[in-house]
Amino acid sequence: MGEYTMFRFFIKMNKNKEFSRLLFLTGLIHHIDFLVERLKEKNCDVSPAKIRRWRRDIDHPNSSPIPQIVFDKFWEILQELKDSDPSFCKVMPKQAIK
C-alpha cells in the first residue's frame, strides 16, 4: 500500500471503524460482557446492543456514533489490560512477519 493510499485510508477511518477494528484486533469481540462490565465501572452507559451499533459503519442504518467519552474509556481499558498483562496485544517480532 503506497504512502498516499495509506494516508487516505486513515483519513476515512472514523471512531466507529476504529472501535470495531480494535475489538477484533484485541480479541475483545469475543468478550463483550467483560467489556460492558468494565465500561460500566467507568460510568459509561453501555450495553451489548449499543456496542453492536457502535461497531457498524456510520453509513449503516442501524449504527450510532460511539460517544467520545466511551471511546476514551475504551482506550483506558486497553491500556489497563496491557499494563496488567504485557502479552495482551503483543506486537509480533519483525522476524515473524513474512
N, CA, C and O atoms as CSV, one atom per row, in Angstrom:
chain,resi,resn,atom,element,x,y,z
A,1,MET,N,N,0.859,-1.161,0.000
A,1,MET,CA,C,0.000,0.000,0.000
A,1,MET,C,C,0.907,1.227,0.000
A,1,MET,O,O,1.790,1.360,0.848
A,2,GLY,N,N,0.684,2.100,-0.941
A,2,GLY,CA,C,1.503,3.294,-1.043
A,2,GLY,C,C,1.248,4.255,0.101
A,2,GLY,O,O,0.232,4.171,0.792
A,3,GLU,N,N,2.188,5.167,0.289
A,3,GLU,CA,C,2.078,6.122,1.388
A,3,GLU,C,C,0.804,6.965,1.266
A,3,GLU,O,O,0.108,7.185,2.257
A,4,TYR,N,N,0.504,7.431,0.062
A,4,TYR,CA,C,-0.688,8.257,-0.149
A,4,TYR,C,C,-1.961,7.450,0.109
A,4,TYR,O,O,-2.900,7.948,0.730
A,5,THR,N,N,-1.989,6.210,-0.368
A,5,THR,CA,C,-3.152,5.344,-0.160
A,5,THR,C,C,-3.356,5.087,1.327
A,5,THR,O,O,-4.486,5.116,1.815
A,6,MET,N,N,-2.270,4.837,2.044
A,6,MET,CA,C,-2.352,4.597,3.488
A,6,MET,C,C,-2.911,5.841,4.181
A,6,MET,O,O,-3.743,5.731,5.081
A,7,PHE,N,N,-2.456,7.013,3.764
A,7,PHE,CA,C,-2.933,8.269,4.345
A,7,PHE,C,C,-4.437,8.423,4.110
A,7,PHE,O,O,-5.174,8.776,5.031
A,8,ARG,N,N,-4.891,8.163,2.893
A,8,ARG,CA,C,-6.316,8.259,2.568
A,8,ARG,C,C,-7.126,7.266,3.396
A,8,ARG,O,O,-8.232,7.584,3.834
A,9,PHE,N,N,-6.586,6.066,3.614
A,9,PHE,CA,C,-7.258,5.038,4.399
A,9,PHE,C,C,-7.526,5.548,5.814
A,9,PHE,O,O,-8.634,5.400,6.329
A,10,PHE,N,N,-6.523,6.143,6.435
A,10,PHE,CA,C,-6.691,6.592,7.813
A,10,PHE,C,C,-7.571,7.833,7.915
A,10,PHE,O,O,-8.243,8.024,8.928
A,11,ILE,N,N,-7.579,8.666,6.904
A,11,ILE,CA,C,-8.468,9.827,6.923
A,11,ILE,C,C,-9.921,9.362,6.883
A,11,ILE,O,O,-10.784,9.968,7.518
A,12,LYS,N,N,-10.195,8.298,6.145
A,12,LYS,CA,C,-11.565,7.800,6.019
A,12,LYS,C,C,-12.030,7.063,7.273
A,12,LYS,O,O,-13.228,6.843,7.451
A,13,MET,N,N,-11.098,6.681,8.140
A,13,MET,CA,C,-11.497,5.971,9.351
A,13,MET,C,C,-12.221,6.933,10.285
A,13,MET,O,O,-11.887,8.114,10.371
A,14,ASN,N,N,-13.200,6.408,10.967
A,14,ASN,CA,C,-13.898,7.189,11.978
A,14,ASN,C,C,-13.863,6.390,13.273
A,14,ASN,O,O,-13.350,5.271,13.300
A,15,LYS,N,N,-14.399,6.951,14.335
A,15,LYS,CA,C,-14.317,6.278,15.631
A,15,LYS,C,C,-15.016,4.926,15.609
A,15,LYS,O,O,-14.542,3.980,16.238
A,16,ASN,N,N,-16.134,4.817,14.898
A,16,ASN,CA,C,-16.826,3.527,14.843
A,16,ASN,C,C,-15.940,2.465,14.197
A,16,ASN,O,O,-15.854,1.341,14.692
A,17,LYS,N,N,-15.284,2.818,13.097
A,17,LYS,CA,C,-14.399,1.857,12.432
A,17,LYS,C,C,-13.224,1.502,13.329
A,17,LYS,O,O,-12.849,0.334,13.431
A,18,GLU,N,N,-12.644,2.501,13.976
A,18,GLU,CA,C,-11.519,2.240,14.872
A,18,GLU,C,C,-11.952,1.319,16.002
A,18,GLU,O,O,-11.254,0.360,16.331
A,19,PHE,N,N,-13.099,1.611,16.594
A,19,PHE,CA,C,-13.623,0.805,17.685
A,19,PHE,C,C,-13.824,-0.640,17.235
A,19,PHE,O,O,-13.404,-1.574,17.917
A,20,SER,N,N,-14.464,-0.815,16.092
A,20,SER,CA,C,-14.730,-2.149,15.566
A,20,SER,C,C,-13.433,-2.912,15.310
A,20,SER,O,O,-13.302,-4.069,15.708
A,21,ARG,N,N,-12.498,-2.278,14.661
A,21,ARG,CA,C,-11.233,-2.955,14.341
A,21,ARG,C,C,-10.448,-3.291,15.591
A,21,ARG,O,O,-9.838,-4.357,15.671
A,22,LEU,N,N,-10.455,-2.403,16.560
A,22,LEU,CA,C,-9.743,-2.690,17.805
A,22,LEU,C,C,-10.391,-3.839,18.566
A,22,LEU,O,O,-9.694,-4.636,19.192
A,23,LEU,N,N,-11.711,-3.931,18.519
A,23,LEU,CA,C,-12.374,-5.065,19.167
A,23,LEU,C,C,-11.883,-6.381,18.578
A,23,LEU,O,O,-11.634,-7.338,19.311
A,24,PHE,N,N,-11.744,-6.431,17.256
A,24,PHE,CA,C,-11.275,-7.652,16.609
A,24,PHE,C,C,-9.786,-7.883,16.846
A,24,PHE,O,O,-9.372,-9.001,17.155
A,25,LEU,N,N,-8.982,-6.838,16.704
A,25,LEU,CA,C,-7.534,-6.985,16.866
A,25,LEU,C,C,-7.147,-7.426,18.271
A,25,LEU,O,O,-6.187,-8.176,18.448
A,26,THR,N,N,-7.888,-6.964,19.264
A,26,THR,CA,C,-7.568,-7.302,20.650
A,26,THR,C,C,-8.241,-8.587,21.115
A,26,THR,O,O,-7.884,-9.127,22.162
A,27,GLY,N,N,-9.207,-9.081,20.354
A,27,GLY,CA,C,-9.953,-10.264,20.768
A,27,GLY,C,C,-11.115,-9.940,21.695
A,27,GLY,O,O,-11.850,-10.839,22.105
A,28,LEU,N,N,-11.289,-8.669,22.029
A,28,LEU,CA,C,-12.385,-8.292,22.922
A,28,LEU,C,C,-13.750,-8.514,22.288
A,28,LEU,O,O,-14.762,-8.508,22.989
A,29,ILE,N,N,-13.795,-8.707,20.997
A,29,ILE,CA,C,-15.050,-9.002,20.316
A,29,ILE,C,C,-15.686,-10.282,20.884
A,29,ILE,O,O,-16.903,-10.457,20.828
A,30,HIS,N,N,-14.851,-11.165,21.426
A,30,HIS,CA,C,-15.330,-12.430,21.998
A,30,HIS,C,C,-15.640,-12.304,23.490
A,30,HIS,O,O,-16.034,-13.277,24.131
A,31,HIS,N,N,-15.460,-11.104,24.035
A,31,HIS,CA,C,-15.660,-10.876,25.473
A,31,HIS,C,C,-16.457,-9.590,25.695
A,31,HIS,O,O,-16.070,-8.734,26.491
A,32,ILE,N,N,-17.556,-9.471,24.989
A,32,ILE,CA,C,-18.370,-8.255,25.052
A,32,ILE,C,C,-18.908,-8.017,26.460
A,32,ILE,O,O,-18.948,-6.876,26.920
A,33,ASP,N,N,-19.324,-9.083,27.152
A,33,ASP,CA,C,-19.844,-8.906,28.513
A,33,ASP,C,C,-18.771,-8.331,29.436
A,33,ASP,O,O,-19.061,-7.480,30.277
A,34,PHE,N,N,-17.541,-8.794,29.278
A,34,PHE,CA,C,-16.417,-8.260,30.050
A,34,PHE,C,C,-16.244,-6.770,29.755
A,34,PHE,O,O,-16.080,-5.964,30.671
A,35,LEU,N,N,-16.281,-6.414,28.481
A,35,LEU,CA,C,-16.105,-5.019,28.085
A,35,LEU,C,C,-17.244,-4.148,28.622
A,35,LEU,O,O,-17.005,-3.041,29.105
A,36,VAL,N,N,-18.463,-4.642,28.539
A,36,VAL,CA,C,-19.616,-3.899,29.067
A,36,VAL,C,C,-19.424,-3.644,30.559
A,36,VAL,O,O,-19.639,-2.533,31.042
A,37,GLU,N,N,-19.017,-4.681,31.279
A,37,GLU,CA,C,-18.802,-4.551,32.724
A,37,GLU,C,C,-17.725,-3.507,33.030
A,37,GLU,O,O,-17.901,-2.660,33.907
A,38,ARG,N,N,-16.621,-3.575,32.308
A,38,ARG,CA,C,-15.521,-2.618,32.539
A,38,ARG,C,C,-15.948,-1.191,32.202
A,38,ARG,O,O,-15.598,-0.260,32.927
A,39,LEU,N,N,-16.690,-1.006,31.124
A,39,LEU,CA,C,-17.146,0.340,30.759
A,39,LEU,C,C,-18.158,0.872,31.772
A,39,LEU,O,O,-18.167,2.064,32.078
A,40,LYS,N,N,-19.006,-0.009,32.288
A,40,LYS,CA,C,-19.969,0.422,33.309
A,40,LYS,C,C,-19.248,0.847,34.586
A,40,LYS,O,O,-19.676,1.784,35.260
A,41,GLU,N,N,-18.147,0.156,34.920
A,41,GLU,CA,C,-17.338,0.551,36.078
A,41,GLU,C,C,-16.792,1.964,35.903
A,41,GLU,O,O,-16.512,2.653,36.884
A,42,LYS,N,N,-16.644,2.387,34.666
A,42,LYS,CA,C,-16.134,3.726,34.355
A,42,LYS,C,C,-17.282,4.701,34.071
A,42,LYS,O,O,-17.094,5.744,33.445
A,43,ASN,N,N,-18.479,4.328,34.551
A,43,ASN,CA,C,-19.679,5.178,34.451
A,43,ASN,C,C,-20.113,5.472,33.021
A,43,ASN,O,O,-20.605,6.561,32.727
A,44,CYS,N,N,-19.933,4.510,32.143
A,44,CYS,CA,C,-20.402,4.655,30.762
A,44,CYS,C,C,-21.746,3.951,30.617
A,44,CYS,O,O,-21.952,2.864,31.157
A,45,ASP,N,N,-22.637,4.570,29.897
A,45,ASP,CA,C,-23.940,3.983,29.591
A,45,ASP,C,C,-23.739,3.060,28.394
A,45,ASP,O,O,-23.642,3.520,27.257
A,46,VAL,N,N,-23.679,1.757,28.656
A,46,VAL,CA,C,-23.306,0.805,27.615
A,46,VAL,C,C,-24.087,-0.491,27.770
A,46,VAL,O,O,-24.494,-0.863,28.871
A,47,SER,N,N,-24.288,-1.168,26.651
A,47,SER,CA,C,-24.938,-2.477,26.626
A,47,SER,C,C,-24.393,-3.219,25.407
A,47,SER,O,O,-23.807,-2.598,24.521
A,48,PRO,N,N,-24.578,-4.537,25.351
A,48,PRO,CA,C,-24.137,-5.263,24.151
A,48,PRO,C,C,-24.787,-4.721,22.874
A,48,PRO,O,O,-24.144,-4.682,21.825
A,49,ALA,N,N,-26.040,-4.309,22.954
A,49,ALA,CA,C,-26.724,-3.762,21.771
A,49,ALA,C,C,-26.079,-2.452,21.321
A,49,ALA,O,O,-25.929,-2.211,20.123
A,50,LYS,N,N,-25.700,-1.612,22.274
A,50,LYS,CA,C,-25.036,-0.353,21.915
A,50,LYS,C,C,-23.681,-0.631,21.275
A,50,LYS,O,O,-23.295,0.034,20.314
A,51,ILE,N,N,-22.964,-1.612,21.806
A,51,ILE,CA,C,-21.663,-1.959,21.218
A,51,ILE,C,C,-21.850,-2.416,19.781
A,51,ILE,O,O,-21.053,-2.068,18.911
A,52,ARG,N,N,-22.901,-3.196,19.523
A,52,ARG,CA,C,-23.188,-3.615,18.143
A,52,ARG,C,C,-23.416,-2.403,17.243
A,52,ARG,O,O,-22.901,-2.345,16.127
A,53,ARG,N,N,-24.188,-1.442,17.731
A,53,ARG,CA,C,-24.454,-0.241,16.920
A,53,ARG,C,C,-23.186,0.580,16.706
A,53,ARG,O,O,-22.992,1.153,15.634
A,54,TRP,N,N,-22.328,0.642,17.711
A,54,TRP,CA,C,-21.083,1.413,17.590
A,54,TRP,C,C,-20.077,0.733,16.674
A,54,TRP,O,O,-19.204,1.394,16.110
A,55,ARG,N,N,-20.192,-0.582,16.521
A,55,ARG,CA,C,-19.277,-1.316,15.634
A,55,ARG,C,C,-19.613,-1.095,14.168
A,55,ARG,O,O,-18.751,-1.250,13.303
A,56,ARG,N,N,-20.831,-0.742,13.888
A,56,ARG,CA,C,-21.259,-0.588,12.496
A,56,ARG,C,C,-20.730,0.715,11.903
A,56,ARG,O,O,-20.514,1.704,12.603
A,57,ASP,N,N,-20.533,0.676,10.598
A,57,ASP,CA,C,-20.116,1.876,9.883
A,57,ASP,C,C,-21.198,2.938,10.037
A,57,ASP,O,O,-22.386,2.616,10.073
A,58,ILE,N,N,-20.800,4.179,10.124
A,58,ILE,CA,C,-21.774,5.253,10.370
A,58,ILE,C,C,-22.787,5.404,9.243
A,58,ILE,O,O,-23.820,6.047,9.427
A,59,ASP,N,N,-22.506,4.822,8.080
A,59,ASP,CA,C,-23.467,4.866,6.974
A,59,ASP,C,C,-24.562,3.808,7.110
A,59,ASP,O,O,-25.568,3.864,6.404
A,60,HIS,N,N,-24.373,2.858,8.001
A,60,HIS,CA,C,-25.346,1.779,8.198
A,60,HIS,C,C,-26.572,2.340,8.925
A,60,HIS,O,O,-26.426,3.126,9.861
A,61,PRO,N,N,-27.777,1.943,8.503
A,61,PRO,CA,C,-28.987,2.497,9.134
A,61,PRO,C,C,-29.137,2.155,10.618
A,61,PRO,O,O,-29.789,2.896,11.353
A,62,ASN,N,N,-28.545,1.048,11.070
A,62,ASN,CA,C,-28.667,0.655,12.475
A,62,ASN,C,C,-27.447,1.039,13.304
A,62,ASN,O,O,-27.230,0.491,14.385
A,63,SER,N,N,-26.663,1.966,12.806
A,63,SER,CA,C,-25.480,2.379,13.559
A,63,SER,C,C,-25.791,3.619,14.383
A,63,SER,O,O,-26.787,4.308,14.159
A,64,SER,N,N,-24.927,3.877,15.326
A,64,SER,CA,C,-24.943,5.159,16.028
A,64,SER,C,C,-23.494,5.481,16.360
A,64,SER,O,O,-22.708,4.571,16.623
A,65,PRO,N,N,-23.131,6.743,16.354
A,65,PRO,CA,C,-21.739,7.091,16.628
A,65,PRO,C,C,-21.374,6.794,18.078
A,65,PRO,O,O,-22.145,7.072,18.996
A,66,ILE,N,N,-20.207,6.233,18.263
A,66,ILE,CA,C,-19.749,5.957,19.619
A,66,ILE,C,C,-19.466,7.292,20.306
A,66,ILE,O,O,-18.770,8.138,19.744
A,67,PRO,N,N,-19.994,7.491,21.508
A,67,PRO,CA,C,-19.727,8.747,22.214
A,67,PRO,C,C,-18.234,8.894,22.535
A,67,PRO,O,O,-17.558,7.909,22.831
A,68,GLN,N,N,-17.739,10.103,22.477
A,68,GLN,CA,C,-16.320,10.352,22.723
A,68,GLN,C,C,-15.893,9.838,24.093
A,68,GLN,O,O,-14.810,9.268,24.224
A,69,ILE,N,N,-16.725,10.029,25.119
A,69,ILE,CA,C,-16.360,9.578,26.463
A,69,ILE,C,C,-16.197,8.062,26.504
A,69,ILE,O,O,-15.280,7.559,27.153
A,70,VAL,N,N,-17.066,7.335,25.825
A,70,VAL,CA,C,-16.964,5.870,25.788
A,70,VAL,C,C,-15.707,5.462,25.027
A,70,VAL,O,O,-14.997,4.544,25.438
A,71,PHE,N,N,-15.437,6.140,23.927
A,71,PHE,CA,C,-14.246,5.847,23.135
A,71,PHE,C,C,-12.984,6.078,23.968
A,71,PHE,O,O,-12.056,5.271,23.928
A,72,ASP,N,N,-12.951,7.171,24.716
A,72,ASP,CA,C,-11.799,7.460,25.583
A,72,ASP,C,C,-11.654,6.412,26.679
A,72,ASP,O,O,-10.543,5.968,26.969
A,73,LYS,N,N,-12.759,6.015,27.285
A,73,LYS,CA,C,-12.714,4.996,28.349
A,73,LYS,C,C,-12.298,3.641,27.779
A,73,LYS,O,O,-11.613,2.869,28.450
A,74,PHE,N,N,-12.707,3.352,26.553
A,74,PHE,CA,C,-12.287,2.118,25.887
A,74,PHE,C,C,-10.765,2.090,25.767
A,74,PHE,O,O,-10.136,1.069,26.046
A,75,TRP,N,N,-10.176,3.208,25.354
A,75,TRP,CA,C,-8.711,3.289,25.264
A,75,TRP,C,C,-8.067,3.108,26.637
A,75,TRP,O,O,-7.022,2.467,26.751
A,76,GLU,N,N,-8.681,3.666,27.680
A,76,GLU,CA,C,-8.162,3.478,29.041
A,76,GLU,C,C,-8.166,1.997,29.407
A,76,GLU,O,O,-7.201,1.496,29.984
A,77,ILE,N,N,-9.238,1.305,29.076
A,77,ILE,CA,C,-9.338,-0.127,29.371
A,77,ILE,C,C,-8.256,-0.894,28.627
A,77,ILE,O,O,-7.619,-1.778,29.199
A,78,LEU,N,N,-8.042,-0.567,27.360
A,78,LEU,CA,C,-6.975,-1.234,26.607
A,78,LEU,C,C,-5.627,-1.031,27.287
A,78,LEU,O,O,-4.841,-1.972,27.395
A,79,GLN,N,N,-5.354,0.185,27.746
A,79,GLN,CA,C,-4.084,0.455,28.421
A,79,GLN,C,C,-3.989,-0.319,29.729
A,79,GLN,O,O,-2.931,-0.863,30.047
A,80,GLU,N,N,-5.076,-0.375,30.490
A,80,GLU,CA,C,-5.086,-1.125,31.745
A,80,GLU,C,C,-4.839,-2.607,31.493
A,80,GLU,O,O,-4.097,-3.247,32.238
A,81,LEU,N,N,-5.453,-3.154,30.454
A,81,LEU,CA,C,-5.235,-4.564,30.115
A,81,LEU,C,C,-3.779,-4.808,29.737
A,81,LEU,O,O,-3.195,-5.817,30.132
A,82,LYS,N,N,-3.202,-3.903,28.987
A,82,LYS,CA,C,-1.794,-4.029,28.588
A,82,LYS,C,C,-0.884,-3.911,29.810
A,82,LYS,O,O,0.095,-4.648,29.926
A,83,ASP,N,N,-1.202,-2.989,30.719
A,83,ASP,CA,C,-0.389,-2.810,31.926
A,83,ASP,C,C,-0.450,-4.032,32.834
A,83,ASP,O,O,0.548,-4.390,33.458
A,84,SER,N,N,-1.610,-4.673,32.913
A,84,SER,CA,C,-1.766,-5.833,33.796
A,84,SER,C,C,-1.247,-7.122,33.167
A,84,SER,O,O,-0.903,-8.063,33.881
A,85,ASP,N,N,-1.188,-7.173,31.844
A,85,ASP,CA,C,-0.703,-8.368,31.141
A,85,ASP,C,C,0.098,-7.925,29.921
A,85,ASP,O,O,-0.476,-7.631,28.873
A,86,PRO,N,N,1.424,-7.878,30.054
A,86,PRO,CA,C,2.255,-7.400,28.943
A,86,PRO,C,C,2.076,-8.192,27.647
A,86,PRO,O,O,2.412,-7.689,26.575
A,87,SER,N,N,1.557,-9.411,27.721
A,87,SER,CA,C,1.375,-10.189,26.493
A,87,SER,C,C,0.083,-9.808,25.756
A,87,SER,O,O,-0.140,-10.245,24.626
A,88,PHE,N,N,-0.769,-8.992,26.397
A,88,PHE,CA,C,-2.001,-8.542,25.748
A,88,PHE,C,C,-1.626,-7.682,24.548
A,88,PHE,O,O,-0.898,-6.698,24.681
A,89,CYS,N,N,-2.127,-8.060,23.380
A,89,CYS,CA,C,-1.837,-7.337,22.127
A,89,CYS,C,C,-0.342,-7.209,21.882
A,89,CYS,O,O,0.147,-6.165,21.450
A,90,LYS,N,N,0.358,-8.267,22.161
A,90,LYS,CA,C,1.808,-8.236,21.972
A,90,LYS,C,C,2.130,-8.037,20.496
A,90,LYS,O,O,1.545,-8.677,19.622
A,91,VAL,N,N,3.054,-7.154,20.245
A,91,VAL,CA,C,3.493,-6.897,18.880
A,91,VAL,C,C,4.355,-8.065,18.432
A,91,VAL,O,O,5.237,-8.523,19.158
A,92,MET,N,N,4.084,-8.536,17.224
A,92,MET,CA,C,4.859,-9.653,16.689
A,92,MET,C,C,6.269,-9.188,16.371
A,92,MET,O,O,6.462,-8.080,15.871
A,93,PRO,N,N,7.262,-10.033,16.660
A,93,PRO,CA,C,8.627,-9.655,16.290
A,93,PRO,C,C,8.761,-9.540,14.777
A,93,PRO,O,O,8.051,-10.207,14.025
A,94,LYS,N,N,9.661,-8.701,14.353
A,94,LYS,CA,C,9.846,-8.435,12.932
A,94,LYS,C,C,10.107,-9.723,12.148
A,94,LYS,O,O,9.646,-9.865,11.016
A,95,GLN,N,N,10.838,-10.652,12.744
A,95,GLN,CA,C,11.182,-11.898,12.064
A,95,GLN,C,C,9.952,-12.768,11.811
A,95,GLN,O,O,9.964,-13.589,10.894
A,96,ALA,N,N,8.896,-12.606,12.603
A,96,ALA,CA,C,7.706,-13.450,12.461
A,96,ALA,C,C,6.845,-13.041,11.274
A,96,ALA,O,O,6.004,-13.817,10.821
A,97,ILE,N,N,7.048,-11.845,10.774
A,97,ILE,CA,C,6.241,-11.351,9.659
A,97,ILE,C,C,6.970,-11.632,8.360
A,97,ILE,O,O,8.089,-11.162,8.153
A,98,LYS,N,N,6.342,-12.390,7.494
A,98,LYS,CA,C,6.984,-12.751,6.217
A,98,LYS,C,C,6.165,-12.240,5.069
A,98,LYS,O,O,6.532,-12.439,3.911
